[in-house]
Amino acid sequence: MDYNKVRKFCRVFRITIGLLLVGTGIIQLGAFDGAGWFFLGFIPLIAGLTNFCPLCIFSKKCDTPK
């Protein structure tokens, strides 16, 4: 299994989901739920941009072989 391809896919996926959630928060800015979606979108967005997954620390499933 090519782990680099999986990590590239995960990174693009996290950035996309983050941007979608931030965009949803901006669209619903007048609603009560808008701020929640806006700030929730920063977690996958930052994880994708820095290529760091906080869940991988606990699950240890994202580690690449050495």
mmCIF file of the N, C-alpha and C atoms, coordinates in Angstrom:
data_MODEL
# 
_entry.id   MODEL 
# 
loop_
_atom_site.group_PDB 
_atom_site.id 
_atom_site.type_symbol 
_atom_site.label_atom_id 
_atom_site.label_alt_id 
_atom_site.label_comp_id 
_atom_site.label_asym_id 
_atom_site.label_entity_id 
_atom_site.label_seq_id 
_atom_site.pdbx_PDB_ins_code 
_atom_site.Cartn_x 
_atom_site.Cartn_y 
_atom_site.Cartn_z 
_atom_site.occupancy 
_atom_site.B_iso_or_equiv 
_atom_site.pdbx_formal_charge 
_atom_site.auth_seq_id 
_atom_site.auth_comp_id 
_atom_site.auth_asym_id 
_atom_site.auth_atom_id 
_atom_site.pdbx_PDB_model_num 
ATOM 1   N N  . MET A 1 1  ? 0.836   -1.176 0.000  1.00 0.00 ? 1  MET A N  1 
ATOM 2   C CA . MET A 1 1  ? 0.000   0.000  0.000  1.00 0.00 ? 1  MET A CA 1 
ATOM 3   C C  . MET A 1 1  ? 0.885   1.246  0.000  1.00 0.00 ? 1  MET A C  1 
ATOM 4   N N  . ASP A 1 2  ? 0.572   2.177  -0.861 1.00 0.00 ? 2  ASP A N  1 
ATOM 5   C CA . ASP A 1 2  ? 1.352   3.400  -0.956 1.00 0.00 ? 2  ASP A CA 1 
ATOM 6   C C  . ASP A 1 2  ? 0.788   4.436  0.024  1.00 0.00 ? 2  ASP A C  1 
ATOM 7   N N  . TYR A 1 3  ? 1.486   4.620  1.143  1.00 0.00 ? 3  TYR A N  1 
ATOM 8   C CA . TYR A 1 3  ? 0.998   5.506  2.197  1.00 0.00 ? 3  TYR A CA 1 
ATOM 9   C C  . TYR A 1 3  ? 1.051   6.969  1.784  1.00 0.00 ? 3  TYR A C  1 
ATOM 10  N N  . ASN A 1 4  ? 1.953   7.319  0.886  1.00 0.00 ? 4  ASN A N  1 
ATOM 11  C CA . ASN A 1 4  ? 2.034   8.720  0.463  1.00 0.00 ? 4  ASN A CA 1 
ATOM 12  C C  . ASN A 1 4  ? 0.784   9.145  -0.288 1.00 0.00 ? 4  ASN A C  1 
ATOM 13  N N  . LYS A 1 5  ? 0.221   8.233  -1.085 1.00 0.00 ? 5  LYS A N  1 
ATOM 14  C CA . LYS A 1 5  ? -1.017  8.558  -1.796 1.00 0.00 ? 5  LYS A CA 1 
ATOM 15  C C  . LYS A 1 5  ? -2.169  8.712  -0.812 1.00 0.00 ? 5  LYS A C  1 
ATOM 16  N N  . VAL A 1 6  ? -2.210  7.880  0.190  1.00 0.00 ? 6  VAL A N  1 
ATOM 17  C CA . VAL A 1 6  ? -3.276  7.968  1.183  1.00 0.00 ? 6  VAL A CA 1 
ATOM 18  C C  . VAL A 1 6  ? -3.157  9.283  1.941  1.00 0.00 ? 6  VAL A C  1 
ATOM 19  N N  . ARG A 1 7  ? -1.963  9.647  2.333  1.00 0.00 ? 7  ARG A N  1 
ATOM 20  C CA . ARG A 1 7  ? -1.770  10.894 3.073  1.00 0.00 ? 7  ARG A CA 1 
ATOM 21  C C  . ARG A 1 7  ? -2.101  12.102 2.201  1.00 0.00 ? 7  ARG A C  1 
ATOM 22  N N  . LYS A 1 8  ? -1.767  12.054 0.908  1.00 0.00 ? 8  LYS A N  1 
ATOM 23  C CA . LYS A 1 8  ? -2.107  13.166 0.018  1.00 0.00 ? 8  LYS A CA 1 
ATOM 24  C C  . LYS A 1 8  ? -3.617  13.295 -0.100 1.00 0.00 ? 8  LYS A C  1 
ATOM 25  N N  . PHE A 1 9  ? -4.307  12.157 -0.215 1.00 0.00 ? 9  PHE A N  1 
ATOM 26  C CA . PHE A 1 9  ? -5.763  12.185 -0.305 1.00 0.00 ? 9  PHE A CA 1 
ATOM 27  C C  . PHE A 1 9  ? -6.366  12.739 0.980  1.00 0.00 ? 9  PHE A C  1 
ATOM 28  N N  . CYS A 1 10 ? -5.855  12.312 2.124  1.00 0.00 ? 10 CYS A N  1 
ATOM 29  C CA . CYS A 1 10 ? -6.373  12.782 3.412  1.00 0.00 ? 10 CYS A CA 1 
ATOM 30  C C  . CYS A 1 10 ? -6.155  14.274 3.568  1.00 0.00 ? 10 CYS A C  1 
ATOM 31  N N  . ARG A 1 11 ? -5.028  14.749 3.114  1.00 0.00 ? 11 ARG A N  1 
ATOM 32  C CA . ARG A 1 11 ? -4.730  16.177 3.237  1.00 0.00 ? 11 ARG A CA 1 
ATOM 33  C C  . ARG A 1 11 ? -5.689  17.001 2.390  1.00 0.00 ? 11 ARG A C  1 
ATOM 34  N N  . VAL A 1 12 ? -5.897  16.607 1.153  1.00 0.00 ? 12 VAL A N  1 
ATOM 35  C CA . VAL A 1 12 ? -6.832  17.315 0.273  1.00 0.00 ? 12 VAL A CA 1 
ATOM 36  C C  . VAL A 1 12 ? -8.250  17.219 0.826  1.00 0.00 ? 12 VAL A C  1 
ATOM 37  N N  . PHE A 1 13 ? -8.610  16.050 1.347  1.00 0.00 ? 13 PHE A N  1 
ATOM 38  C CA . PHE A 1 13 ? -9.938  15.841 1.916  1.00 0.00 ? 13 PHE A CA 1 
ATOM 39  C C  . PHE A 1 13 ? -10.162 16.746 3.127  1.00 0.00 ? 13 PHE A C  1 
ATOM 40  N N  . ARG A 1 14 ? -9.178  16.856 4.004  1.00 0.00 ? 14 ARG A N  1 
ATOM 41  C CA . ARG A 1 14 ? -9.310  17.710 5.190  1.00 0.00 ? 14 ARG A CA 1 
ATOM 42  C C  . ARG A 1 14 ? -9.436  19.177 4.810  1.00 0.00 ? 14 ARG A C  1 
ATOM 43  N N  . ILE A 1 15 ? -8.646  19.626 3.850  1.00 0.00 ? 15 ILE A N  1 
ATOM 44  C CA . ILE A 1 15 ? -8.716  21.022 3.428  1.00 0.00 ? 15 ILE A CA 1 
ATOM 45  C C  . ILE A 1 15 ? -10.072 21.313 2.808  1.00 0.00 ? 15 ILE A C  1 
ATOM 46  N N  . THR A 1 16 ? -10.577 20.398 1.984  1.00 0.00 ? 16 THR A N  1 
ATOM 47  C CA . THR A 1 16 ? -11.875 20.583 1.340  1.00 0.00 ? 16 THR A CA 1 
ATOM 48  C C  . THR A 1 16 ? -12.998 20.642 2.367  1.00 0.00 ? 16 THR A C  1 
ATOM 49  N N  . ILE A 1 17 ? -12.996 19.703 3.302  1.00 0.00 ? 17 ILE A N  1 
ATOM 50  C CA . ILE A 1 17 ? -14.030 19.693 4.338  1.00 0.00 ? 17 ILE A CA 1 
ATOM 51  C C  . ILE A 1 17 ? -13.941 20.955 5.191  1.00 0.00 ? 17 ILE A C  1 
ATOM 52  N N  . GLY A 1 18 ? -12.741 21.377 5.526  1.00 0.00 ? 18 GLY A N  1 
ATOM 53  C CA . GLY A 1 18 ? -12.558 22.595 6.313  1.00 0.00 ? 18 GLY A CA 1 
ATOM 54  C C  . GLY A 1 18 ? -13.100 23.826 5.603  1.00 0.00 ? 18 GLY A C  1 
ATOM 55  N N  . LEU A 1 19 ? -12.802 23.943 4.318  1.00 0.00 ? 19 LEU A N  1 
ATOM 56  C CA . LEU A 1 19 ? -13.297 25.087 3.556  1.00 0.00 ? 19 LEU A CA 1 
ATOM 57  C C  . LEU A 1 19 ? -14.811 25.053 3.415  1.00 0.00 ? 19 LEU A C  1 
ATOM 58  N N  . LEU A 1 20 ? -15.371 23.860 3.244  1.00 0.00 ? 20 LEU A N  1 
ATOM 59  C CA . LEU A 1 20 ? -16.828 23.743 3.156  1.00 0.00 ? 20 LEU A CA 1 
ATOM 60  C C  . LEU A 1 20 ? -17.502 24.150 4.466  1.00 0.00 ? 20 LEU A C  1 
ATOM 61  N N  . LEU A 1 21 ? -16.943 23.735 5.583  1.00 0.00 ? 21 LEU A N  1 
ATOM 62  C CA . LEU A 1 21 ? -17.532 24.097 6.870  1.00 0.00 ? 21 LEU A CA 1 
ATOM 63  C C  . LEU A 1 21 ? -17.389 25.583 7.159  1.00 0.00 ? 21 LEU A C  1 
ATOM 64  N N  . VAL A 1 22 ? -16.233 26.161 6.834  1.00 0.00 ? 22 VAL A N  1 
ATOM 65  C CA . VAL A 1 22 ? -16.048 27.605 7.019  1.00 0.00 ? 22 VAL A CA 1 
ATOM 66  C C  . VAL A 1 22 ? -17.005 28.368 6.102  1.00 0.00 ? 22 VAL A C  1 
ATOM 67  N N  . GLY A 1 23 ? -17.151 27.914 4.871  1.00 0.00 ? 23 GLY A N  1 
ATOM 68  C CA . GLY A 1 23 ? -18.088 28.544 3.935  1.00 0.00 ? 23 GLY A CA 1 
ATOM 69  C C  . GLY A 1 23 ? -19.527 28.451 4.414  1.00 0.00 ? 23 GLY A C  1 
ATOM 70  N N  . THR A 1 24 ? -19.901 27.304 4.972  1.00 0.00 ? 24 THR A N  1 
ATOM 71  C CA . THR A 1 24 ? -21.247 27.143 5.520  1.00 0.00 ? 24 THR A CA 1 
ATOM 72  C C  . THR A 1 24 ? -21.463 28.104 6.680  1.00 0.00 ? 24 THR A C  1 
ATOM 73  N N  . GLY A 1 25 ? -20.456 28.273 7.511  1.00 0.00 ? 25 GLY A N  1 
ATOM 74  C CA . GLY A 1 25 ? -20.555 29.216 8.618  1.00 0.00 ? 25 GLY A CA 1 
ATOM 75  C C  . GLY A 1 25 ? -20.695 30.647 8.152  1.00 0.00 ? 25 GLY A C  1 
ATOM 76  N N  . ILE A 1 26 ? -20.012 31.002 7.068  1.00 0.00 ? 26 ILE A N  1 
ATOM 77  C CA . ILE A 1 26 ? -20.105 32.365 6.538  1.00 0.00 ? 26 ILE A CA 1 
ATOM 78  C C  . ILE A 1 26 ? -21.481 32.603 5.925  1.00 0.00 ? 26 ILE A C  1 
ATOM 79  N N  . ILE A 1 27 ? -22.003 31.605 5.229  1.00 0.00 ? 27 ILE A N  1 
ATOM 80  C CA . ILE A 1 27 ? -23.326 31.741 4.609  1.00 0.00 ? 27 ILE A CA 1 
ATOM 81  C C  . ILE A 1 27 ? -24.400 31.874 5.685  1.00 0.00 ? 27 ILE A C  1 
ATOM 82  N N  . GLN A 1 28 ? -24.280 31.109 6.764  1.00 0.00 ? 28 GLN A N  1 
ATOM 83  C CA . GLN A 1 28 ? -25.264 31.138 7.838  1.00 0.00 ? 28 GLN A CA 1 
ATOM 84  C C  . GLN A 1 28 ? -24.850 32.088 8.956  1.00 0.00 ? 28 GLN A C  1 
ATOM 85  N N  . LEU A 1 29 ? -24.135 33.137 8.618  1.00 0.00 ? 29 LEU A N  1 
ATOM 86  C CA . LEU A 1 29 ? -23.596 34.039 9.626  1.00 0.00 ? 29 LEU A CA 1 
ATOM 87  C C  . LEU A 1 29 ? -24.685 34.669 10.490 1.00 0.00 ? 29 LEU A C  1 
ATOM 88  N N  . GLY A 1 30 ? -25.836 34.941 9.907  1.00 0.00 ? 30 GLY A N  1 
ATOM 89  C CA . GLY A 1 30 ? -26.923 35.535 10.681 1.00 0.00 ? 30 GLY A CA 1 
ATOM 90  C C  . GLY A 1 30 ? -27.601 34.537 11.597 1.00 0.00 ? 30 GLY A C  1 
ATOM 91  N N  . ALA A 1 31 ? -27.489 33.256 11.290 1.00 0.00 ? 31 ALA A N  1 
ATOM 92  C CA . ALA A 1 31 ? -28.141 32.236 12.106 1.00 0.00 ? 31 ALA A CA 1 
ATOM 93  C C  . ALA A 1 31 ? -27.289 31.906 13.326 1.00 0.00 ? 31 ALA A C  1 
ATOM 94  N N  . PHE A 1 32 ? -27.895 31.278 14.289 1.00 0.00 ? 32 PHE A N  1 
ATOM 95  C CA . PHE A 1 32 ? -27.181 30.907 15.516 1.00 0.00 ? 32 PHE A CA 1 
ATOM 96  C C  . PHE A 1 32 ? -26.131 29.833 15.254 1.00 0.00 ? 32 PHE A C  1 
ATOM 97  N N  . ASP A 1 33 ? -26.398 28.923 14.314 1.00 0.00 ? 33 ASP A N  1 
ATOM 98  C CA . ASP A 1 33 ? -25.481 27.821 14.031 1.00 0.00 ? 33 ASP A CA 1 
ATOM 99  C C  . ASP A 1 33 ? -24.296 28.246 13.173 1.00 0.00 ? 33 ASP A C  1 
ATOM 100 N N  . GLY A 1 34 ? -24.337 29.417 12.582 1.00 0.00 ? 34 GLY A N  1 
ATOM 101 C CA . GLY A 1 34 ? -23.282 29.848 11.671 1.00 0.00 ? 34 GLY A CA 1 
ATOM 102 C C  . GLY A 1 34 ? -21.916 29.931 12.320 1.00 0.00 ? 34 GLY A C  1 
ATOM 103 N N  . ALA A 1 35 ? -21.852 30.453 13.517 1.00 0.00 ? 35 ALA A N  1 
ATOM 104 C CA . ALA A 1 35 ? -20.560 30.598 14.190 1.00 0.00 ? 35 ALA A CA 1 
ATOM 105 C C  . ALA A 1 35 ? -19.969 29.242 14.539 1.00 0.00 ? 35 ALA A C  1 
ATOM 106 N N  . GLY A 1 36 ? -20.803 28.292 14.891 1.00 0.00 ? 36 GLY A N  1 
ATOM 107 C CA . GLY A 1 36 ? -20.323 26.950 15.222 1.00 0.00 ? 36 GLY A CA 1 
ATOM 108 C C  . GLY A 1 36 ? -19.695 26.259 14.030 1.00 0.00 ? 36 GLY A C  1 
ATOM 109 N N  . TRP A 1 37 ? -20.363 26.329 12.874 1.00 0.00 ? 37 TRP A N  1 
ATOM 110 C CA . TRP A 1 37 ? -19.805 25.715 11.664 1.00 0.00 ? 37 TRP A CA 1 
ATOM 111 C C  . TRP A 1 37 ? -18.530 26.422 11.236 1.00 0.00 ? 37 TRP A C  1 
ATOM 112 N N  . PHE A 1 38 ? -18.517 27.743 11.405 1.00 0.00 ? 38 PHE A N  1 
ATOM 113 C CA . PHE A 1 38 ? -17.342 28.525 11.014 1.00 0.00 ? 38 PHE A CA 1 
ATOM 114 C C  . PHE A 1 38 ? -16.107 28.085 11.798 1.00 0.00 ? 38 PHE A C  1 
ATOM 115 N N  . PHE A 1 39 ? -16.239 28.018 13.123 1.00 0.00 ? 39 PHE A N  1 
ATOM 116 C CA . PHE A 1 39 ? -15.087 27.659 13.954 1.00 0.00 ? 39 PHE A CA 1 
ATOM 117 C C  . PHE A 1 39 ? -14.772 26.166 13.876 1.00 0.00 ? 39 PHE A C  1 
ATOM 118 N N  . LEU A 1 40 ? -15.784 25.328 13.668 1.00 0.00 ? 40 LEU A N  1 
ATOM 119 C CA . LEU A 1 40 ? -15.562 23.895 13.517 1.00 0.00 ? 40 LEU A CA 1 
ATOM 120 C C  . LEU A 1 40 ? -14.774 23.588 12.243 1.00 0.00 ? 40 LEU A C  1 
ATOM 121 N N  . GLY A 1 41 ? -14.925 24.404 11.223 1.00 0.00 ? 41 GLY A N  1 
ATOM 122 C CA . GLY A 1 41 ? -14.210 24.209 9.965  1.00 0.00 ? 41 GLY A CA 1 
ATOM 123 C C  . GLY A 1 41 ? -12.713 24.445 10.065 1.00 0.00 ? 41 GLY A C  1 
ATOM 124 N N  . PHE A 1 42 ? -12.287 25.192 11.070 1.00 0.00 ? 42 PHE A N  1 
ATOM 125 C CA . PHE A 1 42 ? -10.854 25.468 11.210 1.00 0.00 ? 42 PHE A CA 1 
ATOM 126 C C  . PHE A 1 42 ? -10.064 24.240 11.646 1.00 0.00 ? 42 PHE A C  1 
ATOM 127 N N  . ILE A 1 43 ? -10.684 23.305 12.336 1.00 0.00 ? 43 ILE A N  1 
ATOM 128 C CA . ILE A 1 43 ? -9.962  22.113 12.799 1.00 0.00 ? 43 ILE A CA 1 
ATOM 129 C C  . ILE A 1 43 ? -9.452  21.284 11.620 1.00 0.00 ? 43 ILE A C  1 
ATOM 130 N N  . PRO A 1 44 ? -10.319 20.835 10.687 1.00 0.00 ? 44 PRO A N  1 
ATOM 131 C CA . PRO A 1 44 ? -9.769  20.072 9.551  1.00 0.00 ? 44 PRO A CA 1 
ATOM 132 C C  . PRO A 1 44 ? -8.945  20.932 8.596  1.00 0.00 ? 44 PRO A C  1 
ATOM 133 N N  . LEU A 1 45 ? -9.270  22.233 8.514  1.00 0.00 ? 45 LEU A N  1 
ATOM 134 C CA . LEU A 1 45 ? -8.506  23.106 7.629  1.00 0.00 ? 45 LEU A CA 1 
ATOM 135 C C  . LEU A 1 45 ? -7.063  23.244 8.104  1.00 0.00 ? 45 LEU A C  1 
ATOM 136 N N  . ILE A 1 46 ? -6.871  23.505 9.369  1.00 0.00 ? 46 ILE A N  1 
ATOM 137 C CA . ILE A 1 46 ? -5.513  23.618 9.912  1.00 0.00 ? 46 ILE A CA 1 
ATOM 138 C C  . ILE A 1 46 ? -4.801  22.272 9.875  1.00 0.00 ? 46 ILE A C  1 
ATOM 139 N N  . ALA A 1 47 ? -5.539  21.189 10.155 1.00 0.00 ? 47 ALA A N  1 
ATOM 140 C CA . ALA A 1 47 ? -4.938  19.852 10.096 1.00 0.00 ? 47 ALA A CA 1 
ATOM 141 C C  . ALA A 1 47 ? -4.467  19.536 8.680  1.00 0.00 ? 47 ALA A C  1 
ATOM 142 N N  . GLY A 1 48 ? -5.232  19.940 7.678  1.00 0.00 ? 48 GLY A N  1 
ATOM 143 C CA . GLY A 1 48 ? -4.836  19.690 6.293  1.00 0.00 ? 48 GLY A CA 1 
ATOM 144 C C  . GLY A 1 48 ? -3.678  20.563 5.840  1.00 0.00 ? 48 GLY A C  1 
ATOM 145 N N  . LEU A 1 49 ? -3.687  21.821 6.256  1.00 0.00 ? 49 LEU A N  1 
ATOM 146 C CA . LEU A 1 49 ? -2.621  22.731 5.835  1.00 0.00 ? 49 LEU A CA 1 
ATOM 147 C C  . LEU A 1 49 ? -1.285  22.400 6.492  1.00 0.00 ? 49 LEU A C  1 
ATOM 148 N N  . THR A 1 50 ? -1.321  21.937 7.722  1.00 0.00 ? 50 THR A N  1 
ATOM 149 C CA . THR A 1 50 ? -0.079  21.606 8.417  1.00 0.00 ? 50 THR A CA 1 
ATOM 150 C C  . THR A 1 50 ? 0.308   20.139 8.256  1.00 0.00 ? 50 THR A C  1 
ATOM 151 N N  . ASN A 1 51 ? -0.575  19.350 7.621  1.00 0.00 ? 51 ASN A N  1 
ATOM 152 C CA . ASN A 1 51 ? -0.358  17.912 7.429  1.00 0.00 ? 51 ASN A CA 1 
ATOM 153 C C  . ASN A 1 51 ? -0.167  17.204 8.776  1.00 0.00 ? 51 ASN A C  1 
ATOM 154 N N  . PHE A 1 52 ? -0.985  17.597 9.725  1.00 0.00 ? 52 PHE A N  1 
ATOM 155 C CA . PHE A 1 52 ? -0.953  17.031 11.067 1.00 0.00 ? 52 PHE A CA 1 
ATOM 156 C C  . PHE A 1 52 ? -2.371  16.684 11.468 1.00 0.00 ? 52 PHE A C  1 
ATOM 157 N N  . CYS A 1 53 ? -2.566  15.457 11.904 1.00 0.00 ? 53 CYS A N  1 
ATOM 158 C CA . CYS A 1 53 ? -3.891  15.014 12.316 1.00 0.00 ? 53 CYS A CA 1 
ATOM 159 C C  . CYS A 1 53 ? -3.883  14.741 13.817 1.00 0.00 ? 53 CYS A C  1 
ATOM 160 N N  . PRO A 1 54 ? -4.656  15.501 14.596 1.00 0.00 ? 54 PRO A N  1 
ATOM 161 C CA . PRO A 1 54 ? -4.676  15.277 16.033 1.00 0.00 ? 54 PRO A CA 1 
ATOM 162 C C  . PRO A 1 54 ? -5.194  13.892 16.415 1.00 0.00 ? 54 PRO A C  1 
ATOM 163 N N  . LEU A 1 55 ? -6.084  13.324 15.619 1.00 0.00 ? 55 LEU A N  1 
ATOM 164 C CA . LEU A 1 55 ? -6.625  11.998 15.928 1.00 0.00 ? 55 LEU A CA 1 
ATOM 165 C C  . LEU A 1 55 ? -5.595  10.898 15.727 1.00 0.00 ? 55 LEU A C  1 
ATOM 166 N N  . CYS A 1 56 ? -4.594  11.144 14.896 1.00 0.00 ? 56 CYS A N  1 
ATOM 167 C CA . CYS A 1 56 ? -3.566  10.132 14.654 1.00 0.00 ? 56 CYS A CA 1 
ATOM 168 C C  . CYS A 1 56 ? -2.693  9.898  15.883 1.00 0.00 ? 56 CYS A C  1 
ATOM 169 N N  . ILE A 1 57 ? -2.612  10.880 16.755 1.00 0.00 ? 57 ILE A N  1 
ATOM 170 C CA . ILE A 1 57 ? -1.836  10.704 17.983 1.00 0.00 ? 57 ILE A CA 1 
ATOM 171 C C  . ILE A 1 57 ? -2.465  9.609  18.840 1.00 0.00 ? 57 ILE A C  1 
ATOM 172 N N  . PHE A 1 58 ? -3.798  9.613  18.897 1.00 0.00 ? 58 PHE A N  1 
ATOM 173 C CA . PHE A 1 58 ? -4.497  8.656  19.750 1.00 0.00 ? 58 PHE A CA 1 
ATOM 174 C C  . PHE A 1 58 ? -4.741  7.312  19.062 1.00 0.00 ? 58 PHE A C  1 
ATOM 175 N N  . SER A 1 59 ? -5.076  7.334  17.770 1.00 0.00 ? 59 SER A N  1 
ATOM 176 C CA . SER A 1 59 ? -5.409  6.086  17.081 1.00 0.00 ? 59 SER A CA 1 
ATOM 177 C C  . SER A 1 59 ? -4.185  5.354  16.545 1.00 0.00 ? 59 SER A C  1 
ATOM 178 N N  . LYS A 1 60 ? -3.112  6.083  16.240 1.00 0.00 ? 60 LYS A N  1 
ATOM 179 C CA . LYS A 1 60 ? -1.864  5.533  15.687 1.00 0.00 ? 60 LYS A CA 1 
ATOM 180 C C  . LYS A 1 60 ? -2.096  4.758  14.382 1.00 0.00 ? 60 LYS A C  1 
ATOM 181 N N  . LYS A 1 61 ? -3.141  5.114  13.638 1.00 0.00 ? 61 LYS A N  1 
ATOM 182 C CA . LYS A 1 61 ? -3.423  4.453  12.360 1.00 0.00 ? 61 LYS A CA 1 
ATOM 183 C C  . LYS A 1 61 ? -2.858  5.225  11.184 1.00 0.00 ? 61 LYS A C  1 
ATOM 184 N N  . CYS A 1 62 ? -2.457  6.449  11.392 1.00 0.00 ? 62 CYS A N  1 
ATOM 185 C CA . CYS A 1 62 ? -1.954  7.274  10.308 1.00 0.00 ? 62 CYS A CA 1 
ATOM 186 C C  . CYS A 1 62 ? -0.446  7.263  10.176 1.00 0.00 ? 62 CYS A C  1 
ATOM 187 N N  . ASP A 1 63 ? 0.233   6.517  11.036 1.00 0.00 ? 63 ASP A N  1 
ATOM 188 C CA . ASP A 1 63 ? 1.685   6.502  10.989 1.00 0.00 ? 63 ASP A CA 1 
ATOM 189 C C  . ASP A 1 63 ? 2.174   5.818  9.723  1.00 0.00 ? 63 ASP A C  1 
ATOM 190 N N  . THR A 1 64 ? 3.161   6.416  9.091  1.00 0.00 ? 64 THR A N  1 
ATOM 191 C CA . THR A 1 64 ? 3.762   5.792  7.921  1.00 0.00 ? 64 THR A CA 1 
ATOM 192 C C  . THR A 1 64 ? 4.852   4.850  8.371  1.00 0.00 ? 64 THR A C  1 
ATOM 193 N N  . PRO A 1 65 ? 5.054   3.743  7.658  1.00 0.00 ? 65 PRO A N  1 
ATOM 194 C CA . PRO A 1 65 ? 6.102   2.810  8.057  1.00 0.00 ? 65 PRO A CA 1 
ATOM 195 C C  . PRO A 1 65 ? 7.492   3.421  7.866  1.00 0.00 ? 65 PRO A C  1 
ATOM 196 N N  . LYS A 1 66 ? 8.419   2.986  8.665  1.00 0.00 ? 66 LYS A N  1 
ATOM 197 C CA . LYS A 1 66 ? 9.780   3.534  8.585  1.00 0.00 ? 66 LYS A CA 1 
ATOM 198 C C  . LYS A 1 66 ? 10.685  2.627  7.786  1.00 0.00 ? 66 LYS A C  1 
# 
